[in-house]
Amino acid sequence: MASDVQSLSATAAAEAIADGGLARGELFEHYRRRAAADKLNAFTWVADVEPAQVDGALSGVPLAVKDLFCTEGIPSQAGSKILAGYCPPYTATAVANLEAAGAVVLGKTNQDEFAMGSSNENSAFGPVLNPWDHSRVPGGSSGGSAAAVAAGLAPWALGTDTGGSIRQPAALCGIVGLKPTYGAVSRYGMIAFASSLDSAGPLTRDVADAALCYRHLVGRDGNDATSVVFPEPIETPTSERLDGITIAVPTALVEGEGIEPGVRQSFEASLETARSLGATIIDCEIPSARYALSAYYVIAPAEASSNLARFDGVRYGLRVEESNLDAMYTETRHDGFGAEVKRRILIGTYALSSGYYDAYYGRAQRVRTLVARELAAIFERADFIVTPTSPTVAFGLGDRIADPLSMYLSDLFTIPMSLAGTPAISIPSGLSEGLPVGLQICGPAFSENRILGAAHALEQAIGFDGSVTWGGAS
Ligand code: GLN
């Protein structure tokens, strides 16, 4: 039975439990054992007993949760030494919503510190290995969540995406990742990075699982004033065709420097597949996209510098004892934060300081508005915008860590949608040199049902086989 359990998607596992063909305890114990034997460093905490369960559509399906989400009584450390051992007194709404539908927390997953990074190498708990090639990164910042799902250590996982942190690791690990419309999923209990960009979403084996998870994630939450009621129920995607669909390709952006030939080939093959399913492909331009990366790397650090002020040694986690208060703050932050987090706090504080605010933060906000307008104009003529998710396949551990700018370029294609607050999914489109390539499908705000439908049609036609990693021994 164990290998059968391993082959089940989360959707199939939930159905098998509902039919009585699979015992909840057996499913949980199967994944608990695999997660406990994790050799990828994907988990920072694994449950040792099966938690109490409630009945519901997800009853008994184990869930891996990025460590950025607060989970009551369970370590929630956001990949940071400053939160080492911190167990919050409450659970994030996103996690609580899935638990209310019957999902059970299997473990917490490793991540870049405070979700700052694209490789999971900025974690105080060490890097995560890519299950396709252990010498490579899984992507980031939700690297542990992506690796855990891709390696079959968890049926699915929650991640967060501020500039690409669900989509890029999903792409690099050969799985599906959905970044929601801003506000569709509550941010309550997510340890804040950049509040105007942060979003929570699923990392799954397939598109149907992403839809199932997302159905239970969305909703207005009184504890997050920016959360909204999703205007329609999330459907189970069944589309096989793309007839009547117009897909826009930002050719100049996609053909820019830095995109690997194998990624471009896979992307072109996906466009061919979309055409064969009935879609019309048109060209589009996002002229501000070339400034989007720079704008993001001002806005996100600016918000982070404010959000991270709360880690002062008084209220949470680490405290370095010193003879006076100022020294205690300074030494706690000095010891507790890693290099990338310090870099962002410095950049963000500088960009917000008086005299520089207009030149940096103000201008970045104007670029943000332009990007959102340009995307909205494209969505007047097209149903979707598609790009590769990442310009490269998984890169080697250590290859980019010394050069922050090369690391930031990983987010070239994902950041415009983050600035605009619009939804996007990454699905596997094939392999380049034996490593997965991701295809990003983006739509206007609240078009998740349509995005999931198109992603399902393409997924079926592409026929990518991820079971080579999740089907194996752990
Ligand atoms: N890689 C980007 C960054 O480092 C995005 C991270 C994210 O989406 N959390 O900020």
Boltz pocket constraint, residues with backbone or C-beta under 6 A from the ligand:
constraints:
  - pocket:
      binder: B
      contacts: [[A, 114], [A, 115], [A, 116], [A, 117], [A, 118], [A, 140], [A, 141], [A, 160], [A, 161], [A, 162], [A, 163], [A, 164], [A, 165], [A, 166], [A, 193], [A, 300], [A, 407], [A, 411]]
      max_distance: 6.0
